[in-house]
């Protein structure tokens, strides 16, 4: 079975969120995580992709649980990068 194709519109929206968080330093943990990933040898593109995975997981959780954005959960997931949120569930 083949991997599902990423939706380019959804991907662009998630990357816009990442870029806005970095530009606005809100939350500051996004920028701190970006710098940490870059210092660990990840490219700018890969660091942003990893952060986008956390953004996507948080959006999924918000929709699934019908609860507001959870900054604490989001920051915990950022702190675990490059381990992705769904990797620890397996």
ChimeraX commands (.cxc) that place a marker at each C-alpha (Angstrom):
marker #1 position 0.00,0.00,0.00 radius 0.5
marker #1 position 1.43,3.40,-0.94 radius 0.5
marker #1 position 1.89,6.35,1.40 radius 0.5
marker #1 position -0.86,8.98,1.19 radius 0.5
marker #1 position 0.21,12.12,-0.64 radius 0.5
marker #1 position 0.61,15.29,1.39 radius 0.5
marker #1 position -1.93,18.00,0.67 radius 0.5
marker #1 position 0.07,20.99,-0.63 radius 0.5
marker #1 position -2.51,23.51,0.61 radius 0.5
marker #1 position -2.53,22.03,4.10 radius 0.5
marker #1 position 1.27,21.80,4.10 radius 0.5
marker #1 position 1.54,25.48,3.10 radius 0.5
marker #1 position -0.89,26.47,5.89 radius 0.5
marker #1 position 1.06,24.54,8.54 radius 0.5
marker #1 position 4.37,26.00,7.32 radius 0.5
marker #1 position 2.81,29.48,7.49 radius 0.5
marker #1 position 1.96,28.81,11.15 radius 0.5
marker #1 position 5.57,27.73,11.81 radius 0.5
marker #1 position 6.99,30.79,10.05 radius 0.5
marker #1 position 4.58,33.11,11.91 radius 0.5
marker #1 position 5.55,31.56,15.25 radius 0.5
marker #1 position 9.24,32.02,14.44 radius 0.5
marker #1 position 8.83,35.57,13.15 radius 0.5
marker #1 position 6.63,36.67,16.05 radius 0.5
marker #1 position 8.57,34.67,18.65 radius 0.5
marker #1 position 5.20,33.39,19.86 radius 0.5
marker #1 position 5.45,31.05,21.56 radius 0.5
marker #1 position 9.15,31.63,22.24 radius 0.5
marker #1 position 9.69,27.89,22.62 radius 0.5
marker #1 position 9.23,27.48,18.87 radius 0.5
marker #1 position 12.23,29.72,18.19 radius 0.5
marker #1 position 14.25,28.05,20.93 radius 0.5
marker #1 position 13.48,24.64,19.42 radius 0.5
marker #1 position 14.40,25.89,15.95 radius 0.5
marker #1 position 17.79,27.11,17.21 radius 0.5
marker #1 position 18.37,23.84,19.10 radius 0.5
marker #1 position 17.60,21.73,16.05 radius 0.5
marker #1 position 19.86,23.87,13.84 radius 0.5
marker #1 position 22.68,23.59,16.41 radius 0.5
marker #1 position 22.20,19.80,16.38 radius 0.5
marker #1 position 22.92,19.76,12.65 radius 0.5
marker #1 position 19.46,19.88,11.10 radius 0.5
marker #1 position 19.01,22.09,8.05 radius 0.5
marker #1 position 16.67,25.08,8.28 radius 0.5
marker #1 position 14.14,23.25,6.13 radius 0.5
marker #1 position 14.32,20.07,8.24 radius 0.5
marker #1 position 14.07,22.01,11.52 radius 0.5
marker #1 position 10.94,23.76,10.26 radius 0.5
marker #1 position 9.53,20.44,9.00 radius 0.5
marker #1 position 10.01,18.87,12.43 radius 0.5
marker #1 position 8.32,21.82,14.13 radius 0.5
marker #1 position 5.51,21.60,11.56 radius 0.5
marker #1 position 4.96,17.99,12.63 radius 0.5
marker #1 position 4.37,19.20,16.19 radius 0.5
marker #1 position 2.01,21.92,14.96 radius 0.5
marker #1 position 0.10,19.32,12.93 radius 0.5
marker #1 position -0.15,16.96,15.90 radius 0.5
marker #1 position -1.45,19.77,18.12 radius 0.5
marker #1 position -4.05,20.78,15.53 radius 0.5
marker #1 position -5.13,17.14,15.29 radius 0.5
marker #1 position -5.44,16.88,19.08 radius 0.5
marker #1 position -7.41,20.14,19.30 radius 0.5
marker #1 position -9.87,18.91,16.67 radius 0.5
marker #1 position -10.08,15.37,18.04 radius 0.5
marker #1 position -10.61,16.41,21.66 radius 0.5
marker #1 position -12.61,19.56,20.82 radius 0.5
marker #1 position -10.53,21.52,23.32 radius 0.5
marker #1 position -8.50,24.72,23.00 radius 0.5
marker #1 position -4.83,24.84,22.06 radius 0.5
marker #1 position -2.73,23.36,24.86 radius 0.5
marker #1 position 0.55,25.27,25.16 radius 0.5
marker #1 position 1.97,22.87,27.74 radius 0.5
marker #1 position 1.36,19.84,25.51 radius 0.5
marker #1 position 2.76,21.74,22.50 radius 0.5
marker #1 position 5.96,22.72,24.35 radius 0.5
marker #1 position 6.47,19.16,25.64 radius 0.5
marker #1 position 6.26,17.90,22.06 radius 0.5
marker #1 position 8.73,20.57,20.89 radius 0.5
marker #1 position 11.14,19.55,23.66 radius 0.5
marker #1 position 11.09,15.94,22.43 radius 0.5
marker #1 position 12.05,16.80,18.84 radius 0.5
marker #1 position 13.51,15.27,16.72 radius 0.5
marker #1 position 11.32,12.47,18.11 radius 0.5
marker #1 position 7.94,13.06,16.52 radius 0.5
marker #1 position 4.77,13.16,18.64 radius 0.5
marker #1 position 3.32,10.01,17.12 radius 0.5
marker #1 position 6.56,8.00,17.41 radius 0.5
marker #1 position 6.31,7.68,21.17 radius 0.5
marker #1 position 2.78,6.24,20.91 radius 0.5
marker #1 position 4.00,3.16,19.05 radius 0.5
marker link #1:1,2 radius 0.2
marker link #1:2,3 radius 0.2
marker link #1:3,4 radius 0.2
marker link #1:4,5 radius 0.2
marker link #1:5,6 radius 0.2
marker link #1:6,7 radius 0.2
marker link #1:7,8 radius 0.2
marker link #1:8,9 radius 0.2
marker link #1:9,10 radius 0.2
marker link #1:10,11 radius 0.2
marker link #1:11,12 radius 0.2
marker link #1:12,13 radius 0.2
marker link #1:13,14 radius 0.2
marker link #1:14,15 radius 0.2
marker link #1:15,16 radius 0.2
marker link #1:16,17 radius 0.2
marker link #1:17,18 radius 0.2
marker link #1:18,19 radius 0.2
marker link #1:19,20 radius 0.2
marker link #1:20,21 radius 0.2
marker link #1:21,22 radius 0.2
marker link #1:22,23 radius 0.2
marker link #1:23,24 radius 0.2
marker link #1:24,25 radius 0.2
marker link #1:25,26 radius 0.2
marker link #1:26,27 radius 0.2
marker link #1:27,28 radius 0.2
marker link #1:28,29 radius 0.2
marker link #1:29,30 radius 0.2
marker link #1:30,31 radius 0.2
marker link #1:31,32 radius 0.2
marker link #1:32,33 radius 0.2
marker link #1:33,34 radius 0.2
marker link #1:34,35 radius 0.2
marker link #1:35,36 radius 0.2
marker link #1:36,37 radius 0.2
marker link #1:37,38 radius 0.2
marker link #1:38,39 radius 0.2
marker link #1:39,40 radius 0.2
marker link #1:40,41 radius 0.2
marker link #1:41,42 radius 0.2
marker link #1:42,43 radius 0.2
marker link #1:43,44 radius 0.2
marker link #1:44,45 radius 0.2
marker link #1:45,46 radius 0.2
marker link #1:46,47 radius 0.2
marker link #1:47,48 radius 0.2
marker link #1:48,49 radius 0.2
marker link #1:49,50 radius 0.2
marker link #1:50,51 radius 0.2
marker link #1:51,52 radius 0.2
marker link #1:52,53 radius 0.2
marker link #1:53,54 radius 0.2
marker link #1:54,55 radius 0.2
marker link #1:55,56 radius 0.2
marker link #1:56,57 radius 0.2
marker link #1:57,58 radius 0.2
marker link #1:58,59 radius 0.2
marker link #1:59,60 radius 0.2
marker link #1:60,61 radius 0.2
marker link #1:61,62 radius 0.2
marker link #1:62,63 radius 0.2
marker link #1:63,64 radius 0.2
marker link #1:64,65 radius 0.2
marker link #1:65,66 radius 0.2
marker link #1:66,67 radius 0.2
marker link #1:67,68 radius 0.2
marker link #1:68,69 radius 0.2
marker link #1:69,70 radius 0.2
marker link #1:70,71 radius 0.2
marker link #1:71,72 radius 0.2
marker link #1:72,73 radius 0.2
marker link #1:73,74 radius 0.2
marker link #1:74,75 radius 0.2
marker link #1:75,76 radius 0.2
marker link #1:76,77 radius 0.2
marker link #1:77,78 radius 0.2
marker link #1:78,79 radius 0.2
marker link #1:79,80 radius 0.2
marker link #1:80,81 radius 0.2
marker link #1:81,82 radius 0.2
marker link #1:82,83 radius 0.2
marker link #1:83,84 radius 0.2
marker link #1:84,85 radius 0.2
marker link #1:85,86 radius 0.2
marker link #1:86,87 radius 0.2
marker link #1:87,88 radius 0.2
marker link #1:88,89 radius 0.2
marker link #1:89,90 radius 0.2
view
